Amino acid sequence: MIRFLAMGVLSLCTVASALAGSPTLHSGKYEGLMLAVTPGHQVEGFYAEAMGEGVSRRCTFYLQGKPEALTTWLDAAYPGSVAVAPDGVILMVEQGRQHPGCINVLMPEIATGLDLTQTASKKWIGLVTVSADKAYLLKAPGAKAAKRPYIVKDDVVGVLAFKDGWAQVEFINADERSFTGWISQDQYARLVAPKR
């Protein structure tokens, strides 16, 4: 009787672990990749890597879609995917080095799967690009901008919340310092993947 009870418990544990499913993606910084997991279980990302001193070479591109079927783009659009890895994510874009500047910076492994370690966990629900020349990070929607940090045109920031035409965003500077605040919808643009 005890043997059958033990076998039943082991079988139940096996079924429970199978039902738990595969690991899920989480928003955060993964070396040069900013990754946001949206409430609809899509991903939005921005990859940026620079190389060299003085005259630097730079590789940047956006990504958006289902993790297994992403669109990556800057000037042209290429398919890709992102998957969970033990200590981060694996980003695969077969034609990734064709994005402007990326052939000189991006490792060839991008074509078969580039392993990126998580450097910071975040609660981002999306990413936006700053469209205003200067956007102050306000303490609350509509608050005064006096002596507040600001972000500038083309900065990519993580979104913590959307509310009544405002976005609560987080900006991470080159020194890995984080700044949060609210910006209005006329100061940012949502990521929109082009049709491939």
PEUR-V209193 format. One record per pair of residues at least 12 apart in sequence whose C-alpha atoms are under 6 Angstrom apart, sorted by the first residue. I is the first residue (numbers start at 1). J is the second residue. Records with the same first field share a line. If there is no record, write none. Layout:
I = J + J
//
This chain:
25 = 84
27 = 122 + 123 + 124
28 = 120 + 121 + 122
29 = 118 + 119 + 120
30 = 116 + 117 + 118 + 119
31 = 116
32 = 47 + 48 + 49
33 = 46 + 47
34 = 46
36 = 124 + 125 + 126
37 = 125
38 = 125 + 126
42 = 65 + 66
43 = 64 + 65
44 = 63 + 64
45 = 62 + 63
46 = 61 + 62
47 = 60 + 61
48 = 60
58 = 101
59 = 101 + 102
61 = 73 + 74
67 = 81 + 82
68 = 81
69 = 81
77 = 196
80 = 92 + 93
87 = 117
88 = 116 + 117 + 118
89 = 116
90 = 113 + 114 + 115
91 = 113 + 114
92 = 110 + 111 + 112 + 113
93 = 110 + 111
94 = 111
124 = 158 + 159 + 160
125 = 159 + 160
126 = 159
127 = 157 + 158 + 159
128 = 156 + 157 + 189 + 190 + 191
129 = 154 + 155 + 156 + 188 + 189
130 = 153 + 154 + 155 + 187 + 188
131 = 153 + 187 + 188
132 = 153 + 187
133 = 152 + 153
134 = 151 + 152
135 = 150 + 151
136 = 149 + 150
137 = 149 + 150 + 181 + 182
138 = 181 + 182
139 = 181
140 = 182
141 = 182
157 = 170 + 171
158 = 170
165 = 185
166 = 183 + 184 + 185
167 = 182 + 183
168 = 181 + 182
169 = 181
//
